């Protein structure tokens, strides 16, 4: 049986099915991308708490930890509040962060976990809303978004819809700038949705050896092995031309800017993929010329069992400690001896980054110039 994740597999397979047969590389990822992903998980958790009625004031969670250990800050609360305010008018029939499955007769199963699906359940001109909360900076559009189409398909795995049903896909992305705004929508008819759902299923059942680069590349676990992505990136190398000024008209300037924007994404995707491969090889004990891993210290966090009650016992009488949540170790050092704070806390694993370091210079720093005693 083939099981495809709507958030990861489907966007890639709709454009480039050959990665089924290519080597798959799934490293832990660079520190920054891992941190971003964990922050996104924390933001989604906070949003789900609000949407399910378990949290009425998200600002109360500032400086507290989400279940995955990430501290919630004011910026995260602002983004989550924007998203929850935008979908507040949605119908009362809601499904929040619920795993849904669509099993096809050929043994194909699509699994999706929509951020929220809502349904006004009208008899006529029914409207179904698929809302996606994106906390990251990479721009995501709702139009022809195969992940969201798959979410709608799984929602209707065991439900019926009429020909006059409308589907509204909305992406809420409060952090990056977008000329249309922080919320973008795409509305399609039931007939259009049916065609796209059938296209989705047909594509997933079709084996192909074609490699095609595009916006989906950044999620592909085979991108560091992909010759199509490599060749697309390699076209950026310098060329030699005779002197002849390049006079581009308005239409050509527009086309060139679009092409450069697309290429910028391809280059970034491939660069991060190769960086992940190099990081993995170095961590496995191999030597990659001119590159090394630079590691950073993580932040201090309290040991399990250290709560606000414990800190109130240690703090001077004139220093108030919140009853609901403990302050951070760094804050506690202002009125509790540093040695005591260090004994009650631990330093979380720090991040790491790949840096370029000339091999010859590194050798000279360790052993001195060749020929010296």
FIVEXFI-286234 format. One record per residue (C-alpha): residue number from 1; chain; x, y, z. Coordinates in pm, 1 decimal. Layout:
! FIVEXFI-286234
   i ch        u        v        w
 NUM  A        X        Y        Z
...
END
This chain:
! FIVEXFI-286234
   i ch        u        v        w
   1  A      0.0      0.0      0.0
   2  A    122.1    349.1    -86.4
   3  A     69.4    612.1    184.3
   4  A    134.0    974.6     96.5
   5  A    157.3   1265.0    339.1
   6  A    -34.3   1563.8    203.6
   7  A    205.6   1811.9    361.2
   8  A    530.8   1660.3    233.0
   9  A    497.5   1394.3    -37.1
  10  A    213.2   1518.6   -252.9
  11  A    345.8   1861.6   -366.0
  12  A    665.0   1692.7   -481.1
  13  A    506.1   1389.0   -644.6
  14  A    257.6   1600.7   -837.4
  15  A    549.2   1762.2  -1017.2
  16  A    831.4   1511.9   -997.1
  17  A    741.6   1148.2   -946.4
  18  A   1090.1   1014.8  -1016.0
  19  A   1207.1   1082.1   -660.3
  20  A   1021.7    763.1   -567.8
  21  A   1312.9    570.8   -721.4
  22  A   1594.1    809.0   -623.4
  23  A   1804.3    800.0   -306.4
  24  A   1627.6    970.9    -19.7
  25  A   1826.2   1182.6    220.9
  26  A   1654.8   1279.6    547.6
  27  A   1913.7   1440.7    776.1
  28  A   1821.0   1606.2   1105.0
  29  A   1865.4   1937.0    920.7
  30  A   2065.7   2248.9    983.5
  31  A   2011.7   2414.6   1321.4
  32  A   1832.5   2717.6   1185.7
  33  A   1580.3   2522.8    978.6
  34  A   1520.0   2285.8   1271.7
  35  A   1458.8   2579.8   1505.2
  36  A   1220.8   2735.7   1254.3
  37  A   1027.1   2411.2   1226.7
  38  A   1000.9   2380.6   1605.3
  39  A    880.2   2739.4   1634.6
  40  A    616.8   2665.6   1371.6
  41  A    505.2   2359.9   1568.4
  42  A    473.4   2570.8   1883.7
  43  A    273.4   2838.7   1699.5
  44  A     36.0   2578.4   1556.6
  45  A     -9.6   2424.5   1900.2
  46  A   -100.5   2761.1   2051.8
  47  A   -345.1   2829.0   1767.7
  48  A   -514.0   2492.4   1818.4
  49  A   -546.9   2563.3   2191.4
  50  A   -735.2   2883.9   2110.8
  51  A   -952.7   2731.2   1839.0
  52  A  -1056.6   2439.7   2060.3
  53  A  -1142.8   2667.0   2352.9
  54  A   -859.6   2554.1   2580.1
  55  A   -699.1   2899.3   2585.8
  56  A   -885.0   3230.8   2591.6
  57  A   -590.9   3471.3   2626.1
  58  A   -279.5   3364.9   2431.6
  59  A    -75.4   3649.2   2585.1
  60  A    -70.9   3450.4   2910.0
  61  A    162.2   3204.1   2738.4
  62  A    436.6   3458.8   2668.0
  63  A    768.4   3329.9   2812.0
  64  A    610.4   2988.6   2873.7
  65  A    703.7   2669.4   2693.8
  66  A    494.0   2486.7   2439.7
  67  A    482.5   2104.4   2468.9
  68  A    779.0   2075.2   2228.5
  69  A    998.4   2287.0   2459.2
  70  A    996.0   2608.3   2254.1
  71  A    937.2   2931.3   2445.9
  72  A    641.4   3132.7   2320.8
  73  A    722.1   3500.8   2263.1
  74  A    514.0   3809.8   2192.8
  75  A    575.6   3793.7   1817.1
  76  A    443.2   3438.3   1804.6
  77  A    134.5   3539.6   2000.8
  78  A     72.1   3829.4   1759.9
  79  A     92.6   3597.1   1458.2
  80  A   -132.1   3336.2   1616.0
  81  A   -384.0   3602.1   1719.0
  82  A   -393.8   3736.9   1363.2
  83  A   -468.6   3387.9   1230.4
  84  A   -737.2   3303.9   1487.0
  85  A   -903.8   3643.7   1438.6
  86  A   -917.5   3586.5   1062.6
  87  A  -1102.1   3255.5   1097.5
  88  A  -1325.1   3359.3   1386.9
  89  A  -1623.7   3413.6   1149.9
  90  A  -1600.0   3057.6   1019.0
  91  A  -1901.8   2824.6   1058.2
  92  A  -1939.7   2639.6   1386.6
  93  A  -1886.0   2301.3   1218.7
  94  A  -1506.6   2287.5   1252.3
  95  A  -1228.9   2030.2   1247.4
  96  A   -901.6   2155.8   1396.8
  97  A   -571.0   1970.5   1345.3
  98  A   -756.3   1644.0   1285.9
  99  A   -587.9   1365.1   1093.0
 100  A   -794.1   1258.9    791.1
 101  A   -743.9    978.0    540.2
 102  A   -860.7    900.1    188.3
 103  A   -808.5    538.7     79.4
 104  A   -830.6    471.8   -294.3
 105  A   -929.4    131.6   -431.1
 106  A   -582.8     72.6   -578.3
 107  A   -425.4     67.8   -233.7
 108  A   -335.7    435.9   -230.3
 109  A   -387.4    621.1     98.3
 110  A   -357.5    998.3    134.2
 111  A   -308.3   1126.1    488.1
 112  A   -366.4   1490.9    576.8
 113  A   -388.1   1701.0    890.5
 114  A   -553.3   2032.0    797.0
 115  A   -499.4   2326.5   1027.5
 116  A   -873.7   2382.4   1012.6
 117  A  -1164.2   2272.6    795.7
 118  A  -1506.4   2431.1    841.2
 119  A  -1836.4   2367.2    667.7
 120  A  -2146.4   2584.8    663.3
 121  A  -2352.2   2273.4    570.8
 122  A  -2608.1   2471.3    371.7
 123  A  -2852.3   2295.8    142.1
 124  A  -2772.1   2538.2   -140.7
 125  A  -2448.6   2718.0   -225.8
 126  A  -2270.5   2528.3     46.4
 127  A  -1917.8   2651.6    119.7
 128  A  -1629.2   2450.8    265.0
 129  A  -1329.2   2639.3    403.0
 130  A   -975.7   2498.0    410.9
 131  A   -759.5   2729.3    624.2
 132  A   -381.9   2696.9    643.0
 133  A   -169.4   2881.2    900.4
 134  A    187.8   2942.0    784.2
 135  A    422.8   3079.9   1049.8
 136  A    734.5   3061.5    831.2
 137  A    883.7   3316.7    594.2
 138  A    869.1   3122.8    267.5
 139  A    572.1   3254.3     70.8
 140  A    293.9   3000.1     22.7
 141  A      2.9   3055.7   -215.5
 142  A   -340.1   2889.8   -196.6
 143  A   -393.7   2863.7   -572.9
 144  A   -318.7   2513.7   -704.4
 145  A   -182.5   2421.0   -362.7
 146  A   -180.5   2042.7   -384.6
 147  A   -139.9   1997.8    -10.0
 148  A   -461.6   2189.9     53.3
 149  A   -641.4   2014.2   -232.8
 150  A   -544.0   1683.3    -72.2
 151  A   -676.8   1809.8    262.0
 152  A  -1013.5   1882.5    103.2
 153  A  -1008.6   1539.2    -62.0
 154  A   -947.5   1362.8    269.3
 155  A  -1222.3   1568.2    435.5
 156  A  -1468.7   1434.7    177.9
 157  A  -1343.2   1078.2    200.2
 158  A  -1667.2    982.8    377.1
 159  A  -1883.2   1287.5    303.8
 160  A  -2098.7   1390.7      9.8
 161  A  -2104.9   1728.6   -161.8
 162  A  -2341.8   1869.1   -425.9
 163  A  -2252.0   2033.8   -753.2
 164  A  -2334.9   2376.5   -606.7
 165  A  -2076.4   2342.2   -327.3
 166  A  -1792.2   2594.2   -327.1
 167  A  -1443.3   2537.3   -188.9
 168  A  -1249.0   2826.2    -38.1
 169  A   -878.1   2774.0     26.8
 170  A   -707.8   3037.3    242.3
 171  A   -345.5   3076.7    346.0
 172  A   -282.8   3294.9    649.9
 173  A     81.9   3402.3    662.7
 174  A    124.0   3699.2    899.4
 175  A    502.7   3740.9    902.0
 176  A    640.2   3795.6    546.7
 177  A    533.5   4081.7    322.1
 178  A    304.7   3999.3     31.9
 179  A    154.7   4253.1   -210.9
 180  A   -191.3   4094.2   -179.7
 181  A   -176.6   4083.4    197.3
 182  A   -116.6   3842.1    480.6
 183  A   -421.8   3633.1    388.1
 184  A   -474.4   3500.5     34.3
 185  A   -773.0   3302.7    -89.3
 186  A   -863.2   3079.9   -383.9
 187  A  -1225.4   2982.3   -448.3
 188  A  -1324.6   2700.9   -684.3
 189  A  -1644.7   2519.6   -777.2
 190  A  -1730.7   2160.8   -694.3
 191  A  -1670.7   2061.7  -1057.2
 192  A  -1323.3   2216.2  -1054.1
 193  A  -1241.9   2049.9   -723.2
 194  A  -1356.5   1712.2   -855.8
 195  A  -1126.7   1746.8  -1158.3
 196  A   -830.5   1837.7   -936.6
 197  A   -900.0   1553.6   -694.0
 198  A   -909.6   1305.4   -984.4
 199  A   -587.7   1453.8  -1124.2
 200  A   -426.0   1416.5   -784.6
 201  A   -517.2   1049.9   -754.1
 202  A   -417.9    971.7  -1113.6
 203  A    -79.1   1138.1  -1073.0
 204  A     -3.0    953.8   -750.3
 205  A    -85.3    622.8   -914.5
 206  A    128.8    696.4  -1220.6
 207  A    493.9    594.8  -1219.9
 208  A    723.0    837.0  -1401.6
 209  A   1096.8    881.2  -1440.9
 210  A   1072.7   1249.8  -1524.0
 211  A   1257.5   1502.0  -1309.0
 212  A   1119.3   1854.5  -1308.1
 213  A   1242.6   2141.9  -1095.0
 214  A   1007.8   2394.5   -939.8
 215  A    881.3   2547.4   -613.2
 216  A    824.9   2198.1   -472.4
 217  A   1200.7   2123.4   -463.9
 218  A   1256.1   2264.6   -116.7
 219  A   1057.4   1979.5     42.9
 220  A   1206.7   1698.8   -165.2
 221  A   1424.6   1453.1     34.4
 222  A   1607.9   1362.0   -289.1
 223  A   1708.3   1713.7   -390.9
 224  A   2079.4   1671.7   -312.0
 225  A   2085.8   1373.5   -553.4
 226  A   1875.0   1538.1   -824.2
 227  A   2054.4   1592.7  -1158.5
 228  A   1772.7   1818.7  -1285.9
 229  A   1813.3   2055.3   -990.2
 230  A   2191.4   2042.8  -1024.0
 231  A   2178.4   2125.5  -1396.6
 232  A   1933.1   2410.0  -1336.7
 233  A   2166.1   2560.2  -1078.2
 234  A   2478.2   2508.7  -1286.7
 235  A   2338.8   2740.0  -1554.7
 236  A   2443.6   3029.8  -1331.6
 237  A   2811.7   2987.5  -1420.7
 238  A   2988.0   3271.8  -1599.9
 239  A   2988.7   3290.1  -1980.4
 240  A   3198.1   3481.1  -2234.0
 241  A   3028.2   3718.5  -2477.5
 242  A   3139.3   3993.2  -2714.0
 243  A   3052.6   4351.0  -2620.5
 244  A   2689.0   4404.1  -2713.6
 245  A   2463.9   4590.8  -2466.5
 246  A   2161.4   4390.3  -2357.9
 247  A   1865.5   4616.3  -2434.0
 248  A   1557.4   4461.8  -2275.6
 249  A   1212.0   4603.7  -2336.5
 250  A    941.7   4625.5  -2068.3
 251  A    803.0   4277.0  -2133.5
 252  A   1150.2   4122.6  -2132.8
 253  A   1239.3   4300.4  -1808.1
 254  A    926.5   4156.2  -1644.9
 255  A   1006.3   3806.9  -1772.4
 256  A   1368.3   3836.4  -1657.4
 257  A   1265.9   3941.4  -1307.4
 258  A   1025.6   3647.6  -1278.4
 259  A   1294.2   3409.3  -1405.6
 260  A   1551.4   3543.8  -1159.8
 261  A   1307.7   3509.1   -871.2
 262  A   1240.8   3147.3   -964.5
 263  A   1612.6   3080.6  -1003.1
 264  A   1682.5   3241.7   -666.3
 265  A   1452.9   2984.1   -503.1
 266  A   1615.3   2696.3   -693.6
 267  A   1962.3   2809.5   -593.8
 268  A   1860.5   2844.9   -229.9
 269  A   1699.7   2498.8   -229.2
 270  A   2004.1   2329.5   -378.5
 271  A   2249.5   2517.6   -158.3
 272  A   2067.2   2414.1    158.8
 273  A   2047.7   2053.9     34.6
 274  A   2422.2   2035.7    -28.1
 275  A   2488.5   2204.3    307.3
 276  A   2281.0   1935.7    479.9
 277  A   2472.3   1661.2    297.6
 278  A   2807.6   1813.5    394.8
 279  A   2696.1   1854.6    757.1
 280  A   2584.4   1492.5    766.4
 281  A   2914.9   1368.9    622.8
 282  A   3123.0   1574.5    868.5
 283  A   2916.4   1452.1   1163.0
 284  A   2978.0   1097.6   1036.7
 285  A   3354.2   1156.3   1066.1
 286  A   3437.8   1240.0    707.0
 287  A   3648.6   1535.2    594.8
 288  A   3505.2   1785.4    348.9
 289  A   3776.2   2019.4    227.9
 290  A   3740.6   2380.7    346.6
 291  A   3427.3   2318.0    553.8
 292  A   3365.8   2256.0    921.7
 293  A   3078.6   2264.2   1172.4
 294  A   3061.6   2559.6   1409.8
 295  A   2864.2   2477.1   1723.9
 296  A   2695.3   2723.5   1958.4
 297  A   2600.4   2692.6   2321.4
 298  A   2229.9   2646.3   2387.8
 299  A   2020.3   2840.7   2634.6
 300  A   1979.0   2750.5   3000.8
 301  A   1662.1   2573.3   3107.3
 302  A   1544.6   2451.8   3446.1
 303  A   1589.3   2087.2   3537.6
 304  A   1269.6   1879.2   3556.5
 305  A   1083.6   1950.0   3880.1
 306  A   1202.3   2309.6   3921.9
 307  A    886.3   2518.8   3925.6
 308  A    770.0   2858.9   4046.2
 309  A    720.5   2721.7   4399.4
 310  A   1083.9   2611.5   4422.3
 311  A   1208.3   2949.8   4303.5
 312  A    992.1   3136.3   4557.7
 313  A   1170.6   2945.2   4833.8
 314  A   1511.5   3042.2   4696.7
 315  A   1434.9   3405.3   4612.8
 316  A   1477.1   3687.9   4867.8
 317  A   1149.8   3797.1   5035.2
 318  A   1139.6   4123.0   4840.2
 319  A   1161.4   3946.4   4502.5
 320  A    826.7   3825.9   4374.7
 321  A    811.3   3514.9   4158.0
 322  A    497.7   3442.3   3953.2
 323  A    278.3   3167.2   4092.3
 324  A    184.1   3043.8   3746.3
 325  A    519.4   3003.8   3577.8
 326  A    888.6   3018.1   3672.9
 327  A   1119.0   3286.6   3545.5
 328  A   1409.6   3184.2   3324.5
 329  A   1748.3   3088.6   3476.2
 330  A   1904.1   3402.2   3330.7
 331  A   1641.7   3617.7   3503.0
 332  A   1688.7   3430.5   3830.4
 333  A   2062.9   3511.5   3838.0
 334  A   1970.4   3870.6   3923.1
 335  A   1879.3   3771.9   4280.7
 336  A   1985.3   3405.1   4320.4
 337  A   2357.2   3311.7   4326.9
 338  A   2475.5   3205.7   3984.3
 339  A   2632.2   2886.1   4117.0
 340  A   2297.4   2780.5   4265.1
 341  A   2111.2   2860.8   3943.5
 342  A   2363.6   2659.4   3741.4
 343  A   2316.6   2359.0   3970.9
 344  A   1940.3   2369.1   3915.3
 345  A   1950.3   2417.8   3539.6
 346  A   2094.1   2257.7   3229.4
 347  A   2208.6   2395.8   2900.3
 348  A   2002.3   2279.1   2606.2
 349  A   2182.2   2148.0   2299.2
 350  A   2300.4   2446.2   2098.4
 351  A   2260.1   2497.2   1731.0
 352  A   2525.6   2443.4   1469.3
 353  A   2608.5   2593.7   1134.2
 354  A   2823.8   2500.9    839.4
 355  A   3107.5   2747.7    786.5
 356  A   3379.4   2774.2    525.8
 357  A   3728.2   2753.9    670.4
 358  A   4035.0   2734.6    447.5
 359  A   4199.0   2398.9    515.4
 360  A   4555.2   2528.0    476.6
 361  A   4494.8   2812.2    722.1
 362  A   4337.8   2574.0    972.9
 363  A   4640.5   2345.4    953.0
 364  A   4875.5   2640.1   1004.2
 365  A   4678.9   2751.3   1310.9
 366  A   4712.7   2406.2   1461.9
 367  A   5072.0   2319.8   1367.6
 368  A   5229.8   2644.6   1249.7
 369  A   5386.8   2707.1    906.6
 370  A   5550.8   2405.4    749.4
 371  A   5919.9   2401.8    824.8
 372  A   5898.3   2561.3   1171.9
 373  A   6021.3   2363.0   1468.6
END
